[in-house]
Amino acid sequence: MARIIDQKEKNMVGKKVKQLRKEKHMSQQQLSAKLETLAIYICRGSISRIEDQKRTVTDIELFGLSQVLSTPMEDFFK
């Protein structure tokens, strides 16, 4: 069985992050800045890689994304 880091897609939530961010008319830089107010440091480039599913997402980062995007964490997996 392949490990998750060996797969092409490195996360399951990236597409939903992008969808929610765009629905809220927020740039990647604005999302990064809002996360920073929660002491979660994800640069704009890393947000791009998350959305493209080329970067893993930690549980703390997912929690911050759910707070900033006002979406329950489980909704990122729908």
PDB file with one MODEL, atoms N, CA, C and O in Angstrom:
MODEL        1
ATOM      1  N   MET A   1       0.846  -1.179   0.000  1.00  0.00           N
ATOM      2  CA  MET A   1       0.000   0.000   0.000  1.00  0.00           C
ATOM      3  C   MET A   1       0.893   1.244   0.000  1.00  0.00           C
ATOM      4  O   MET A   1       1.846   1.333   0.775  1.00  0.00           O
ATOM      5  N   ALA A   2       0.583   2.180  -0.856  1.00  0.00           N
ATOM      6  CA  ALA A   2       1.366   3.413  -0.952  1.00  0.00           C
ATOM      7  C   ALA A   2       1.069   4.314   0.242  1.00  0.00           C
ATOM      8  O   ALA A   2      -0.069   4.409   0.702  1.00  0.00           O
ATOM      9  N   ARG A   3       2.092   4.957   0.721  1.00  0.00           N
ATOM     10  CA  ARG A   3       1.904   5.945   1.787  1.00  0.00           C
ATOM     11  C   ARG A   3       1.327   7.206   1.170  1.00  0.00           C
ATOM     12  O   ARG A   3       1.497   7.450  -0.025  1.00  0.00           O
ATOM     13  N   ILE A   4       0.641   8.016   1.984  1.00  0.00           N
ATOM     14  CA  ILE A   4       0.009   9.230   1.460  1.00  0.00           C
ATOM     15  C   ILE A   4       1.033  10.173   0.821  1.00  0.00           C
ATOM     16  O   ILE A   4       0.727  10.844  -0.165  1.00  0.00           O
ATOM     17  N   ILE A   5       2.238  10.224   1.376  1.00  0.00           N
ATOM     18  CA  ILE A   5       3.226  11.145   0.805  1.00  0.00           C
ATOM     19  C   ILE A   5       3.773  10.651  -0.524  1.00  0.00           C
ATOM     20  O   ILE A   5       4.429  11.404  -1.243  1.00  0.00           O
ATOM     21  N   ASP A   6       3.507   9.382  -0.860  1.00  0.00           N
ATOM     22  CA  ASP A   6       3.946   8.842  -2.139  1.00  0.00           C
ATOM     23  C   ASP A   6       2.921   9.075  -3.245  1.00  0.00           C
ATOM     24  O   ASP A   6       3.212   8.870  -4.423  1.00  0.00           O
ATOM     25  N   GLN A   7       1.733   9.500  -2.865  1.00  0.00           N
ATOM     26  CA  GLN A   7       0.672   9.720  -3.839  1.00  0.00           C
ATOM     27  C   GLN A   7       0.829  11.079  -4.503  1.00  0.00           C
ATOM     28  O   GLN A   7       1.528  11.960  -4.004  1.00  0.00           O
ATOM     29  N   LYS A   8       0.164  11.226  -5.637  1.00  0.00           N
ATOM     30  CA  LYS A   8       0.210  12.490  -6.368  1.00  0.00           C
ATOM     31  C   LYS A   8      -0.448  13.607  -5.557  1.00  0.00           C
ATOM     32  O   LYS A   8       0.099  14.705  -5.449  1.00  0.00           O
ATOM     33  N   GLU A   9      -1.626  13.325  -4.985  1.00  0.00           N
ATOM     34  CA  GLU A   9      -2.339  14.317  -4.178  1.00  0.00           C
ATOM     35  C   GLU A   9      -1.914  14.177  -2.721  1.00  0.00           C
ATOM     36  O   GLU A   9      -1.980  13.090  -2.148  1.00  0.00           O
ATOM     37  N   LYS A  10      -1.484  15.275  -2.136  1.00  0.00           N
ATOM     38  CA  LYS A  10      -0.940  15.235  -0.780  1.00  0.00           C
ATOM     39  C   LYS A  10      -1.952  15.630   0.285  1.00  0.00           C
ATOM     40  O   LYS A  10      -1.644  15.561   1.475  1.00  0.00           O
ATOM     41  N   ASN A  11      -3.151  16.043  -0.111  1.00  0.00           N
ATOM     42  CA  ASN A  11      -4.205  16.334   0.857  1.00  0.00           C
ATOM     43  C   ASN A  11      -5.561  16.102   0.207  1.00  0.00           C
ATOM     44  O   ASN A  11      -5.672  15.983  -1.013  1.00  0.00           O
ATOM     45  N   MET A  12      -6.582  16.041   1.042  1.00  0.00           N
ATOM     46  CA  MET A  12      -7.951  15.808   0.565  1.00  0.00           C
ATOM     47  C   MET A  12      -8.791  17.081   0.591  1.00  0.00           C
ATOM     48  O   MET A  12      -9.940  17.065   0.151  1.00  0.00           O
ATOM     49  N   VAL A  13      -8.244  18.172   1.095  1.00  0.00           N
ATOM     50  CA  VAL A  13      -9.055  19.364   1.367  1.00  0.00           C
ATOM     51  C   VAL A  13      -8.754  20.553   0.467  1.00  0.00           C
ATOM     52  O   VAL A  13      -9.473  21.551   0.514  1.00  0.00           O
ATOM     53  N   GLY A  14      -7.736  20.474  -0.333  1.00  0.00           N
ATOM     54  CA  GLY A  14      -7.283  21.622  -1.112  1.00  0.00           C
ATOM     55  C   GLY A  14      -8.329  22.233  -2.023  1.00  0.00           C
ATOM     56  O   GLY A  14      -8.468  23.454  -2.089  1.00  0.00           O
ATOM     57  N   LYS A  15      -9.064  21.384  -2.727  1.00  0.00           N
ATOM     58  CA  LYS A  15     -10.078  21.910  -3.642  1.00  0.00           C
ATOM     59  C   LYS A  15     -11.167  22.660  -2.885  1.00  0.00           C
ATOM     60  O   LYS A  15     -11.675  23.676  -3.360  1.00  0.00           O
ATOM     61  N   LYS A  16     -11.524  22.155  -1.704  1.00  0.00           N
ATOM     62  CA  LYS A  16     -12.553  22.813  -0.894  1.00  0.00           C
ATOM     63  C   LYS A  16     -12.020  24.137  -0.334  1.00  0.00           C
ATOM     64  O   LYS A  16     -12.765  25.115  -0.258  1.00  0.00           O
ATOM     65  N   VAL A  17     -10.757  24.179   0.054  1.00  0.00           N
ATOM     66  CA  VAL A  17     -10.152  25.423   0.537  1.00  0.00           C
ATOM     67  C   VAL A  17     -10.267  26.484  -0.552  1.00  0.00           C
ATOM     68  O   VAL A  17     -10.675  27.614  -0.283  1.00  0.00           O
ATOM     69  N   LYS A  18      -9.911  26.124  -1.771  1.00  0.00           N
ATOM     70  CA  LYS A  18      -9.963  27.071  -2.888  1.00  0.00           C
ATOM     71  C   LYS A  18     -11.395  27.534  -3.136  1.00  0.00           C
ATOM     72  O   LYS A  18     -11.640  28.727  -3.317  1.00  0.00           O
ATOM     73  N   GLN A  19     -12.338  26.599  -3.146  1.00  0.00           N
ATOM     74  CA  GLN A  19     -13.738  26.942  -3.374  1.00  0.00           C
ATOM     75  C   GLN A  19     -14.251  27.913  -2.311  1.00  0.00           C
ATOM     76  O   GLN A  19     -14.869  28.926  -2.639  1.00  0.00           O
ATOM     77  N   LEU A  20     -13.996  27.608  -1.048  1.00  0.00           N
ATOM     78  CA  LEU A  20     -14.477  28.464   0.039  1.00  0.00           C
ATOM     79  C   LEU A  20     -13.816  29.837   0.017  1.00  0.00           C
ATOM     80  O   LEU A  20     -14.467  30.855   0.249  1.00  0.00           O
ATOM     81  N   ARG A  21     -12.511  29.853  -0.266  1.00  0.00           N
ATOM     82  CA  ARG A  21     -11.788  31.128  -0.323  1.00  0.00           C
ATOM     83  C   ARG A  21     -12.376  32.014  -1.415  1.00  0.00           C
ATOM     84  O   ARG A  21     -12.592  33.208  -1.207  1.00  0.00           O
ATOM     85  N   LYS A  22     -12.632  31.428  -2.571  1.00  0.00           N
ATOM     86  CA  LYS A  22     -13.194  32.210  -3.679  1.00  0.00           C
ATOM     87  C   LYS A  22     -14.617  32.665  -3.382  1.00  0.00           C
ATOM     88  O   LYS A  22     -14.992  33.780  -3.742  1.00  0.00           O
ATOM     89  N   GLU A  23     -15.416  31.823  -2.732  1.00  0.00           N
ATOM     90  CA  GLU A  23     -16.776  32.210  -2.358  1.00  0.00           C
ATOM     91  C   GLU A  23     -16.778  33.419  -1.423  1.00  0.00           C
ATOM     92  O   GLU A  23     -17.708  34.225  -1.429  1.00  0.00           O
ATOM     93  N   LYS A  24     -15.720  33.529  -0.622  1.00  0.00           N
ATOM     94  CA  LYS A  24     -15.610  34.642   0.322  1.00  0.00           C
ATOM     95  C   LYS A  24     -14.844  35.822  -0.282  1.00  0.00           C
ATOM     96  O   LYS A  24     -14.509  36.778   0.417  1.00  0.00           O
ATOM     97  N   HIS A  25     -14.571  35.742  -1.594  1.00  0.00           N
ATOM     98  CA  HIS A  25     -13.875  36.819  -2.324  1.00  0.00           C
ATOM     99  C   HIS A  25     -12.570  37.209  -1.601  1.00  0.00           C
ATOM    100  O   HIS A  25     -12.290  38.384  -1.366  1.00  0.00           O
ATOM    101  N   MET A  26     -11.802  36.190  -1.266  1.00  0.00           N
ATOM    102  CA  MET A  26     -10.572  36.376  -0.520  1.00  0.00           C
ATOM    103  C   MET A  26      -9.394  35.917  -1.384  1.00  0.00           C
ATOM    104  O   MET A  26      -9.455  34.858  -2.008  1.00  0.00           O
ATOM    105  N   SER A  27      -8.342  36.700  -1.418  1.00  0.00           N
ATOM    106  CA  SER A  27      -7.137  36.282  -2.136  1.00  0.00           C
ATOM    107  C   SER A  27      -6.351  35.301  -1.264  1.00  0.00           C
ATOM    108  O   SER A  27      -6.604  35.174  -0.066  1.00  0.00           O
ATOM    109  N   GLN A  28      -5.410  34.622  -1.877  1.00  0.00           N
ATOM    110  CA  GLN A  28      -4.541  33.728  -1.108  1.00  0.00           C
ATOM    111  C   GLN A  28      -3.756  34.524  -0.073  1.00  0.00           C
ATOM    112  O   GLN A  28      -3.549  34.051   1.045  1.00  0.00           O
ATOM    113  N   GLN A  29      -3.318  35.721  -0.431  1.00  0.00           N
ATOM    114  CA  GLN A  29      -2.571  36.566   0.507  1.00  0.00           C
ATOM    115  C   GLN A  29      -3.454  36.977   1.689  1.00  0.00           C
ATOM    116  O   GLN A  29      -2.992  36.996   2.830  1.00  0.00           O
ATOM    117  N   GLN A  30      -4.705  37.301   1.423  1.00  0.00           N
ATOM    118  CA  GLN A  30      -5.623  37.670   2.506  1.00  0.00           C
ATOM    119  C   GLN A  30      -5.881  36.488   3.431  1.00  0.00           C
ATOM    120  O   GLN A  30      -5.950  36.656   4.649  1.00  0.00           O
ATOM    121  N   LEU A  31      -6.025  35.299   2.862  1.00  0.00           N
ATOM    122  CA  LEU A  31      -6.208  34.104   3.680  1.00  0.00           C
ATOM    123  C   LEU A  31      -4.984  33.873   4.551  1.00  0.00           C
ATOM    124  O   LEU A  31      -5.109  33.564   5.735  1.00  0.00           O
ATOM    125  N   SER A  32      -3.813  34.021   3.974  1.00  0.00           N
ATOM    126  CA  SER A  32      -2.570  33.869   4.721  1.00  0.00           C
ATOM    127  C   SER A  32      -2.508  34.858   5.884  1.00  0.00           C
ATOM    128  O   SER A  32      -2.132  34.484   6.995  1.00  0.00           O
ATOM    129  N   ALA A  33      -2.872  36.106   5.639  1.00  0.00           N
ATOM    130  CA  ALA A  33      -2.833  37.144   6.681  1.00  0.00           C
ATOM    131  C   ALA A  33      -3.829  36.844   7.802  1.00  0.00           C
ATOM    132  O   ALA A  33      -3.516  37.042   8.975  1.00  0.00           O
ATOM    133  N   LYS A  34      -5.018  36.368   7.451  1.00  0.00           N
ATOM    134  CA  LYS A  34      -6.022  36.041   8.476  1.00  0.00           C
ATOM    135  C   LYS A  34      -5.569  34.853   9.319  1.00  0.00           C
ATOM    136  O   LYS A  34      -5.791  34.831  10.530  1.00  0.00           O
ATOM    137  N   LEU A  35      -4.939  33.871   8.691  1.00  0.00           N
ATOM    138  CA  LEU A  35      -4.401  32.738   9.447  1.00  0.00           C
ATOM    139  C   LEU A  35      -3.318  33.195  10.419  1.00  0.00           C
ATOM    140  O   LEU A  35      -3.208  32.683  11.533  1.00  0.00           O
ATOM    141  N   GLU A  36      -2.527  34.159   9.983  1.00  0.00           N
ATOM    142  CA  GLU A  36      -1.452  34.675  10.828  1.00  0.00           C
ATOM    143  C   GLU A  36      -1.991  35.279  12.121  1.00  0.00           C
ATOM    144  O   GLU A  36      -1.320  35.218  13.151  1.00  0.00           O
ATOM    145  N   THR A  37      -3.183  35.858  12.087  1.00  0.00           N
ATOM    146  CA  THR A  37      -3.769  36.423  13.321  1.00  0.00           C
ATOM    147  C   THR A  37      -4.100  35.328  14.329  1.00  0.00           C
ATOM    148  O   THR A  37      -4.284  35.607  15.514  1.00  0.00           O
ATOM    149  N   LEU A  38      -4.178  34.069  13.858  1.00  0.00           N
ATOM    150  CA  LEU A  38      -4.402  32.925  14.746  1.00  0.00           C
ATOM    151  C   LEU A  38      -3.085  32.208  15.073  1.00  0.00           C
ATOM    152  O   LEU A  38      -3.091  31.113  15.635  1.00  0.00           O
ATOM    153  N   ALA A  39      -1.976  32.828  14.723  1.00  0.00           N
ATOM    154  CA  ALA A  39      -0.634  32.261  14.915  1.00  0.00           C
ATOM    155  C   ALA A  39      -0.441  30.979  14.098  1.00  0.00           C
ATOM    156  O   ALA A  39       0.253  30.054  14.521  1.00  0.00           O
ATOM    157  N   ILE A  40      -1.069  30.948  12.923  1.00  0.00           N
ATOM    158  CA  ILE A  40      -0.889  29.851  11.982  1.00  0.00           C
ATOM    159  C   ILE A  40      -0.242  30.464  10.744  1.00  0.00           C
ATOM    160  O   ILE A  40      -0.862  31.247  10.025  1.00  0.00           O
ATOM    161  N   TYR A  41       0.997  30.098  10.515  1.00  0.00           N
ATOM    162  CA  TYR A  41       1.793  30.751   9.487  1.00  0.00           C
ATOM    163  C   TYR A  41       1.878  29.875   8.235  1.00  0.00           C
ATOM    164  O   TYR A  41       2.658  28.924   8.170  1.00  0.00           O
ATOM    165  N   ILE A  42       1.057  30.221   7.252  1.00  0.00           N
ATOM    166  CA  ILE A  42       1.082  29.568   5.946  1.00  0.00           C
ATOM    167  C   ILE A  42       1.224  30.696   4.922  1.00  0.00           C
ATOM    168  O   ILE A  42       0.321  31.520   4.771  1.00  0.00           O
ATOM    169  N   CYS A  43       2.339  30.728   4.235  1.00  0.00           N
ATOM    170  CA  CYS A  43       2.563  31.795   3.259  1.00  0.00           C
ATOM    171  C   CYS A  43       1.644  31.616   2.049  1.00  0.00           C
ATOM    172  O   CYS A  43       1.050  30.553   1.870  1.00  0.00           O
ATOM    173  N   ARG A  44       1.530  32.641   1.234  1.00  0.00           N
ATOM    174  CA  ARG A  44       0.667  32.611   0.065  1.00  0.00           C
ATOM    175  C   ARG A  44       1.031  31.459  -0.864  1.00  0.00           C
ATOM    176  O   ARG A  44       0.149  30.789  -1.400  1.00  0.00           O
ATOM    177  N   GLY A  45       2.308  31.231  -1.052  1.00  0.00           N
ATOM    178  CA  GLY A  45       2.751  30.142  -1.919  1.00  0.00           C
ATOM    179  C   GLY A  45       2.340  28.775  -1.389  1.00  0.00           C
ATOM    180  O   GLY A  45       1.994  27.879  -2.159  1.00  0.00           O
ATOM    181  N   SER A  46       2.379  28.624  -0.088  1.00  0.00           N
ATOM    182  CA  SER A  46       1.955  27.351   0.512  1.00  0.00           C
ATOM    183  C   SER A  46       0.447  27.165   0.379  1.00  0.00           C
ATOM    184  O   SER A  46      -0.026  26.042   0.204  1.00  0.00           O
ATOM    185  N   ILE A  47      -0.307  28.256   0.461  1.00  0.00           N
ATOM    186  CA  ILE A  47      -1.754  28.156   0.251  1.00  0.00           C
ATOM    187  C   ILE A  47      -2.014  27.681  -1.184  1.00  0.00           C
ATOM    188  O   ILE A  47      -2.893  26.850  -1.415  1.00  0.00           O
ATOM    189  N   SER A  48      -1.267  28.197  -2.122  1.00  0.00           N
ATOM    190  CA  SER A  48      -1.404  27.763  -3.508  1.00  0.00           C
ATOM    191  C   SER A  48      -1.135  26.267  -3.634  1.00  0.00           C
ATOM    192  O   SER A  48      -1.878  25.555  -4.309  1.00  0.00           O
ATOM    193  N   ARG A  49      -0.075  25.790  -2.984  1.00  0.00           N
ATOM    194  CA  ARG A  49       0.276  24.364  -3.043  1.00  0.00           C
ATOM    195  C   ARG A  49      -0.774  23.506  -2.338  1.00  0.00           C
ATOM    196  O   ARG A  49      -1.050  22.389  -2.775  1.00  0.00           O
ATOM    197  N   ILE A  50      -1.365  24.018  -1.250  1.00  0.00           N
ATOM    198  CA  ILE A  50      -2.456  23.294  -0.586  1.00  0.00           C
ATOM    199  C   ILE A  50      -3.630  23.160  -1.543  1.00  0.00           C
ATOM    200  O   ILE A  50      -4.181  22.072  -1.713  1.00  0.00           O
ATOM    201  N   GLU A  51      -4.009  24.268  -2.165  1.00  0.00           N
ATOM    202  CA  GLU A  51      -5.147  24.255  -3.091  1.00  0.00           C
ATOM    203  C   GLU A  51      -4.903  23.331  -4.285  1.00  0.00           C
ATOM    204  O   GLU A  51      -5.841  22.727  -4.807  1.00  0.00           O
ATOM    205  N   ASP A  52      -3.661  23.223  -4.709  1.00  0.00           N
ATOM    206  CA  ASP A  52      -3.297  22.331  -5.824  1.00  0.00           C
ATOM    207  C   ASP A  52      -3.049  20.899  -5.354  1.00  0.00           C
ATOM    208  O   ASP A  52      -2.698  20.029  -6.151  1.00  0.00           O
ATOM    209  N   GLN A  53      -3.231  20.661  -4.065  1.00  0.00           N
ATOM    210  CA  GLN A  53      -3.039  19.359  -3.422  1.00  0.00           C
ATOM    211  C   GLN A  53      -1.601  18.855  -3.558  1.00  0.00           C
ATOM    212  O   GLN A  53      -1.360  17.654  -3.674  1.00  0.00           O
ATOM    213  N   LYS A  54      -0.657  19.790  -3.542  1.00  0.00           N
ATOM    214  CA  LYS A  54       0.761  19.443  -3.648  1.00  0.00           C
ATOM    215  C   LYS A  54       1.482  19.589  -2.315  1.00  0.00           C
ATOM    216  O   LYS A  54       2.697  19.409  -2.245  1.00  0.00           O
ATOM    217  N   ARG A  55       0.734  19.916  -1.247  1.00  0.00           N
ATOM    218  CA  ARG A  55       1.306  20.101   0.093  1.00  0.00           C
ATOM    219  C   ARG A  55       0.346  19.490   1.100  1.00  0.00           C
ATOM    220  O   ARG A  55      -0.873  19.604   0.968  1.00  0.00           O
ATOM    221  N   THR A  56       0.910  18.844   2.101  1.00  0.00           N
ATOM    222  CA  THR A  56       0.074  18.299   3.161  1.00  0.00           C
ATOM    223  C   THR A  56      -0.468  19.423   4.040  1.00  0.00           C
ATOM    224  O   THR A  56       0.048  20.540   4.030  1.00  0.00           O
ATOM    225  N   VAL A  57      -1.513  19.111   4.797  1.00  0.00           N
ATOM    226  CA  VAL A  57      -2.134  20.073   5.703  1.00  0.00           C
ATOM    227  C   VAL A  57      -2.151  19.447   7.090  1.00  0.00           C
ATOM    228  O   VAL A  57      -2.645  18.332   7.261  1.00  0.00           O
ATOM    229  N   THR A  58      -1.614  20.154   8.085  1.00  0.00           N
ATOM    230  CA  THR A  58      -1.632  19.632   9.449  1.00  0.00           C
ATOM    231  C   THR A  58      -3.003  19.856  10.078  1.00  0.00           C
ATOM    232  O   THR A  58      -3.816  20.630   9.571  1.00  0.00           O
ATOM    233  N   ASP A  59      -3.241  19.175  11.175  1.00  0.00           N
ATOM    234  CA  ASP A  59      -4.515  19.353  11.868  1.00  0.00           C
ATOM    235  C   ASP A  59      -4.677  20.783  12.371  1.00  0.00           C
ATOM    236  O   ASP A  59      -5.783  21.323  12.338  1.00  0.00           O
ATOM    237  N   ILE A  60      -3.616  21.392  12.826  1.00  0.00           N
ATOM    238  CA  ILE A  60      -3.679  22.773  13.314  1.00  0.00           C
ATOM    239  C   ILE A  60      -3.994  23.725  12.160  1.00  0.00           C
ATOM    240  O   ILE A  60      -4.784  24.657  12.313  1.00  0.00           O
ATOM    241  N   GLU A  61      -3.376  23.485  11.013  1.00  0.00           N
ATOM    242  CA  GLU A  61      -3.666  24.313   9.840  1.00  0.00           C
ATOM    243  C   GLU A  61      -5.119  24.152   9.407  1.00  0.00           C
ATOM    244  O   GLU A  61      -5.777  25.134   9.064  1.00  0.00           O
ATOM    245  N   LEU A  62      -5.620  22.926   9.421  1.00  0.00           N
ATOM    246  CA  LEU A  62      -7.016  22.693   9.045  1.00  0.00           C
ATOM    247  C   LEU A  62      -7.955  23.386  10.018  1.00  0.00           C
ATOM    248  O   LEU A  62      -8.968  23.954   9.609  1.00  0.00           O
ATOM    249  N   PHE A  63      -7.626  23.345  11.302  1.00  0.00           N
ATOM    250  CA  PHE A  63      -8.434  24.049  12.297  1.00  0.00           C
ATOM    251  C   PHE A  63      -8.470  25.543  11.979  1.00  0.00           C
ATOM    252  O   PHE A  63      -9.539  26.153  11.997  1.00  0.00           O
ATOM    253  N   GLY A  64      -7.315  26.135  11.689  1.00  0.00           N
ATOM    254  CA  GLY A  64      -7.254  27.555  11.347  1.00  0.00           C
ATOM    255  C   GLY A  64      -8.033  27.880  10.084  1.00  0.00           C
ATOM    256  O   GLY A  64      -8.745  28.883  10.029  1.00  0.00           O
ATOM    257  N   LEU A  65      -7.903  27.043   9.082  1.00  0.00           N
ATOM    258  CA  LEU A  65      -8.657  27.257   7.841  1.00  0.00           C
ATOM    259  C   LEU A  65     -10.153  27.217   8.119  1.00  0.00           C
ATOM    260  O   LEU A  65     -10.914  28.007   7.559  1.00  0.00           O
ATOM    261  N   SER A  66     -10.572  26.305   8.978  1.00  0.00           N
ATOM    262  CA  SER A  66     -11.995  26.217   9.287  1.00  0.00           C
ATOM    263  C   SER A  66     -12.470  27.462  10.025  1.00  0.00           C
ATOM    264  O   SER A  66     -13.593  27.916   9.804  1.00  0.00           O
ATOM    265  N   GLN A  67     -11.638  28.019  10.892  1.00  0.00           N
ATOM    266  CA  GLN A  67     -11.999  29.236  11.614  1.00  0.00           C
ATOM    267  C   GLN A  67     -12.087  30.429  10.663  1.00  0.00           C
ATOM    268  O   GLN A  67     -13.074  31.166  10.673  1.00  0.00           O
ATOM    269  N   VAL A  68     -11.066  30.613   9.855  1.00  0.00           N
ATOM    270  CA  VAL A  68     -10.998  31.769   8.958  1.00  0.00           C
ATOM    271  C   VAL A  68     -12.072  31.696   7.871  1.00  0.00           C
ATOM    272  O   VAL A  68     -12.647  32.716   7.492  1.00  0.00           O
ATOM    273  N   LEU A  69     -12.336  30.498   7.375  1.00  0.00           N
ATOM    274  CA  LEU A  69     -13.314  30.339   6.307  1.00  0.00           C
ATOM    275  C   LEU A  69     -14.716  30.048   6.849  1.00  0.00           C
ATOM    276  O   LEU A  69     -15.642  29.791   6.080  1.00  0.00           O
ATOM    277  N   SER A  70     -14.865  30.089   8.170  1.00  0.00           N
ATOM    278  CA  SER A  70     -16.168  29.898   8.840  1.00  0.00           C
ATOM    279  C   SER A  70     -16.888  28.643   8.350  1.00  0.00           C
ATOM    280  O   SER A  70     -18.062  28.678   7.980  1.00  0.00           O
ATOM    281  N   THR A  71     -16.155  27.544   8.360  1.00  0.00           N
ATOM    282  CA  THR A  71     -16.678  26.274   7.869  1.00  0.00           C
ATOM    283  C   THR A  71     -16.259  25.158   8.824  1.00  0.00           C
ATOM    284  O   THR A  71     -15.088  25.079   9.197  1.00  0.00           O
ATOM    285  N   PRO A  72     -17.190  24.297   9.225  1.00  0.00           N
ATOM    286  CA  PRO A  72     -16.807  23.159  10.074  1.00  0.00           C
ATOM    287  C   PRO A  72     -15.752  22.294   9.390  1.00  0.00           C
ATOM    288  O   PRO A  72     -15.781  22.107   8.173  1.00  0.00           O
ATOM    289  N   MET A  73     -14.832  21.777  10.176  1.00  0.00           N
ATOM    290  CA  MET A  73     -13.736  20.988   9.604  1.00  0.00           C
ATOM    291  C   MET A  73     -14.232  19.815   8.766  1.00  0.00           C
ATOM    292  O   MET A  73     -13.647  19.508   7.727  1.00  0.00           O
ATOM    293  N   GLU A  74     -15.291  19.164   9.200  1.00  0.00           N
ATOM    294  CA  GLU A  74     -15.761  17.997   8.441  1.00  0.00           C
ATOM    295  C   GLU A  74     -16.243  18.384   7.041  1.00  0.00           C
ATOM    296  O   GLU A  74     -16.239  17.544   6.141  1.00  0.00           O
ATOM    297  N   ASP A  75     -16.656  19.632   6.840  1.00  0.00           N
ATOM    298  CA  ASP A  75     -17.113  20.065   5.517  1.00  0.00           C
ATOM    299  C   ASP A  75     -15.991  20.125   4.488  1.00  0.00           C
ATOM    300  O   ASP A  75     -16.256  20.128   3.285  1.00  0.00           O
ATOM    301  N   PHE A  76     -14.749  20.172   4.942  1.00  0.00           N
ATOM    302  CA  PHE A  76     -13.627  20.197   4.010  1.00  0.00           C
ATOM    303  C   PHE A  76     -13.468  18.842   3.290  1.00  0.00           C
ATOM    304  O   PHE A  76     -12.780  18.748   2.274  1.00  0.00           O
ATOM    305  N   PHE A  77     -14.104  17.815   3.825  1.00  0.00           N
ATOM    306  CA  PHE A  77     -13.977  16.479   3.258  1.00  0.00           C
ATOM    307  C   PHE A  77     -15.183  16.088   2.408  1.00  0.00           C
ATOM    308  O   PHE A  77     -15.268  14.945   1.957  1.00  0.00           O
ATOM    309  N   LYS A  78     -16.105  17.002   2.184  1.00  0.00           N
ATOM    310  CA  LYS A  78     -17.300  16.705   1.381  1.00  0.00           C
ATOM    311  C   LYS A  78     -17.055  17.058  -0.073  1.00  0.00           C
ATOM    312  O   LYS A  78     -17.941  16.882  -0.909  1.00  0.00           O
TER     313      LYS A  78
ENDMDL
END
